[in-house]
């Protein structure tokens, strides 16, 4: 049984156990979505339960340890937002989560982007569960309205890949994505996830692959820009867009096509880590906002 399936099985057990608080469920769901992203294959150039993609320094075990280490901080972010804390407190929790990640992975950055983006969505879910915001707002809209200006105006990690890419190529990156309400999740990831579900109702992995390819085809992924510049980004977008234009997961033989693209990314050492983070966020938003998975 895969780690993600085992995790889901655990959630169905213990019917007589005490009811869990909403923020604990939010944290558990965030960790589940990280495992679902990991156990999706083929994802071009990315680490999965099948192979290491374009990476020599991490594998599926690294990601599982990381997800377990940062799960409590997702609940803490939800709790903090439910208590009305400002962006300053959320940043401190995020820094603590990153330290826990690095300790669990011996210094490897597995989930820094997810701690930021998925963490903010957990905070939004906590605020909504506590009745602090209009319950009709999407999680992305809550992030944008409550913390958007603080996200844009906050401190910058000067030596991060994202900051280097922004300076060199002018890419917007995760900060702008979050401040604007995660438009890539709502306008690209979710529609592709639903499209994949309709094409392969019995294959949840197919829907995740469709969403992953759609995100890579559209997003200005700073991880790819850092590794391979604009030429690498053009290749990544062109190859994944071709997969989608040919029918995506609706086309017979689509898995072989997806596998060939994955192998091409590995050959070029391309790794769209930003898109992987957005896939996990898409899965989280889908589960929190009632989109079937």
Secondary structure, 3 states (H helix, E strand, C coil): CCHHHHHHHHHCCCCCCCCCCHHHHHHHHHHHHHHHHHCCCCCCCCCCCCCCCCCCCCCHHHHHHHHHHHHHHHHHHHHHHHCCCCHHHHHHHHHHHHHHHHHHCCCCCCCHHHHHHHHHHHHHHHHHHCCCCCCCCCHHHHHHHHHHHHHHHCCCCCCCHHHHHHHHHCCCHHHHHHHCCCHHHHHHHHHHHHHHHHHCCCCHHHHHHHHHHHHHHHCCCHHHHHHHHHHHHHHHHHHHHHHHHCCHHHCCCHHHHHHHHHHHHHHHCCCCHHHHHHHHHHHHHHHHCCCCC
